[in-house]
């Protein structure tokens, strides 16, 4: 399965600049939409008055194209039902990768990643993952984005100015691939 969220935005050019800075291959369509191909997953960008993110999976038909880069789409699904949501995604063909011992986090992999995090309400938050977030800092700054590198308990995160909202509290996160598994269970790759 290809992880393929759709971002609706009044600022599609800023999302395209973000995707390009993250080394995605971006195609522009006649209908005004944009498709960004990442090392893992896809991101569609569509014009709209109100910003929003819609989670999507796309069934693989034939061989996946050869991709370059080191960034994967990794939308975050917030839900009060983490385990049930993770089971549903696994039933659709994604493979479990990590589960927190506390049960408030799970992530699954396909072509792209999906994080499932405990939350009071159902929502989708756009995020990404990369093996080396520090290497993304300069290209993002050159594209005009404010960035901050932060050490979290589970690894480093690059917090990036959201293309739709430059306020600091509205940051988009690019998580570094987790290497410290204390408090997490790794699942076997299939």
N, C-alpha and C positions, 0 to 999 in steps of 0.2 A: 504494500500500500504506500502511496505517495502522500505525505503530509502536505496539505495544500490549503492554507488559510486564505481568506479574502479580506483585504483591508478596503473599506470605503472611506474616502477622505476628501475634504475640500482642497487639499494640497497634494495631489498626486505627484507633482514634480519633486517634492521633498522626499517622498517615499522612494521614488526612482533614484534620487541622489544617494539615499541611504543604501539601497540595494547595490548600486554600482560601487560605492565605497567599500562594501562588504564583499566585493569581487563576484557578485552574481552576474549572470548573463541575462540582460533585460531585453525583451522583445516588446515592441509597441504594436498594438493592433488598431485597425481602422476604426473600431468602435470607441476608441479613446482609452481602452483598458491597457494594462501593462502586465506582462508575465515575467517574473524574476525566477530564474533557475539557480538554485544554490547547490553546494556540494551535496547537501541532503535536503530534499523537499523543494517546494515551489511556493511562491507568494504571488497572488494576483492583487493588483491595485486598481481600484475603480473610483471614478469621481462621484462625489455625493456631498450633500450639504452638511450632514452630521458624521463625525468620525465614528468608526466602529470596526470590529473584527468578527468575522464569522469563521468558525472552525470548519475545516473540510478535509476529507480523505478522498483520494482518487485511486481507483483500481489500476494496477499496472497492466498494460496491454502490450505484450511483446517485451522486447528488451528495453531497459532504461537507457537513455542517452548517456554517453560518457560525460562526466561532469568534472569541473575543476574547482579549486578553492578549498577553503577549510571551514566554512560557516554553514551551519545547518539551521533551517527553520525549526523552532522549538516552542510553539504556542503553549500557553499554560491554561489548562482548564481548571477553573476554581469551582468546587462543588462540595456540599456537605457529605457526599457519598463517594469517597475516594476509591475504595476497593471495588464497588459496583461499577464505577466508571472505567477503572483500569481493566476489569474483566470484560466489559463490553468492547473496549478498544482491542483487547487481545483476541476476542472473538471475531473481530473484523480483519485480523491478519497482522496486527502489530505485535512485536515481541517485547515482553517485559525486560527491562534493563536493570532498574534499581527500585527498591521499595524501602521506605524509612521504617525503622523498628517501631516508631510511634504510630505508624499508619496514616500519617497526614501528608504523605508524598509518595508518588509512584511516577516513574517515567517509562515510556515505551518507545521502541525504535522501529522504523520501517525505512522508507526513503525520506528521511527527516525524523524529527523527534516530537513527542508530545509529553508534556509534564502535566500531572494531575495533582492538584494541591487542595487541601481542605479550605473551604470558604463557606460563609453563611449562605450566599446566593450563587446561582449558576452564572458564570461569566467566562469569557475568553479574553486572554491578555496576550498580545503579540510579544514574542521573545525569540532569542536565537541562542545557539551554542557554538563555541569554537574551541579548538585545542590550545590556542595561544591568543588570549584577548588583548594582550599588550601590543601585538603586531597590528591590531586593527585601529589603535588609537590615532596614529598619524593620518591614515587615509580618511578617517571620519572627520578629524579636525580640518583637514584640507578641503573637505566637502562642505565645511561650514557648520558642523555639529559640535556642540559643547559635550565633552566627555569627561568622565571621572573613573579611575580605576580603584576598586574597593576590594579589600580582603574580607571575605565572608567566612563563616565557620566551615563551610563545605568546599571552599575554593575562592577564586577571584571572579569578580563580576565587573564588566565594563558598563557603566550606566551612561546612556546616551540621551541627549535631548530628543524628545518625541517629535517626529515630523509634523504632527498635528497640534502640538501644544508645547511651546518652549519653556513653560514653567518647570522649575527644578523638581517639584514633587510629581511631575508627570513623566518621569524618565522611562525609557525603554531599556530593558536589561539584556545584555549578551553575557551569558554564563560561560565560564571556562569549563571544559570537560572535567568532570569530577574524578579526582584520584585518591581522595581520602574517604574511605568507606566506613569509618567508625559511625555506628548508629544507622547503618544502611545494610540491606541485603542485596548482593549482586545476583542476578539471575543468569543461568547458563545461556550462552548464545546458541542458536540453532542453525 
